[in-house]
Amino acid sequence: QFLPVYHRPYPAIYFNQIIFISFSVGKKNLFLLDGNGGQNEVYPLCVLDFYVHESRQRSGCGKNLFEYMLQDQKATPKFMAIDRPSPKLLAFLRKYYGLAKSIPQVNNYVIFDGFFGADRLSVVRVQKEPEFIWANFNMSEKLKQKEKKKS
């Protein structure tokens, strides 16, 4: 099933042509393992990119932007998937949001304990629609059928 990829870049902060903060989030269709090893197809909000220049780290800039994103997206960090997080981003999430226990994934995303919990609101499980079988039916047959209807 095709689901659109929703991508929302947040404004980067520049000074003298140096990027100090860059941040983007988006919704993606992912296959994620739960704590029991079961595979789930979900469409969560994902942190796709989060960069804070070293000169601006530990000043509150990144936290302020992250908090703004959470309010803007009406999101909770434990229900988000993080794409290839750096050790510094993992430490940031542990310090400010208590996200310490991750569930290992095979696709470079990181999710945390509670992602599949009963209280989740932001994670949408994908419901597959019935597949249609198009056996032995091609465009030329479709055109022939249209011609028959016209005559």
Disulfide bonds with the S-S distance in Angstrom:
none
